[in-house]
Amino acid sequence: MLEHFSVKETLTATMVLFAVIDIVGSVPIIVGLKKKFGKIEAERASLVAAALMIAFLFIGNKILKLIGVDVNSFAIAGAFVIFIIAVEMILGIEIQKNTEAKSASIVPIAFPLVAGAGVLTTILSIRSAYHDINIILAILINIIFVYLVLKSANWIEEKLGDGTLQVLQKVFGIVLLAISIKLFTANFAQLFTQYIKF
């Protein structure tokens, strides 16, 4: 597993997940939850989110085989999901972020705010392009960042301000849009090649 370690793959996967998780863009939501509950369990939320993402990285593929879907097809579906998330970020619209909070750690922070459907889909999608070790490292790097943001959400919002947060969200939205197109074209080419062989 370690022989497949690549700094380039780790950094790219980290950027992809960072853009999809969009924890910086979620700061206003986190601040709102902190005001509502008084305290956010950053450690618990981060650990649960990491466990969900790593588990889905390995179990997700088995679930696909069980329902008879190949990785390339799932990656293309994932590319569409990432595309929609990117459009949502760029245009400033919300599709599935409004969730009734029942606690301030696992729901809604660990799931669906950090390890939501879009993130889990992305993890399986990028698995067709990157090695597992690099994706795991990317997940851990992002979880460390998530933990730091959860711990200092009020300070970040105060220092950056709503305007800067919105600009950052749009920038990462454009990055995500480009990644979704790359994922789509790469996996579509592989599927097309497979069908030509038949």
ABEGO torsion letter per residue (X at the ends): XAAABBAAAAAAAAAAAAAAAGAAAAAAAAAAAAAAAGBBBAAAAAAAAAAAAAAAAAAAAAAAAAAGBBAAAAAAAAAAAAAAAAAAAAAGBBAAABBBBABABAOAAAOAAABBAAAAAAAAAAAAABBAAAAAAAAAAAAAAAAAAAAAAAAAAAAAEAAAAAAAAAAAAAAAAAAAAAAAAAAAAAAAAAAAAX
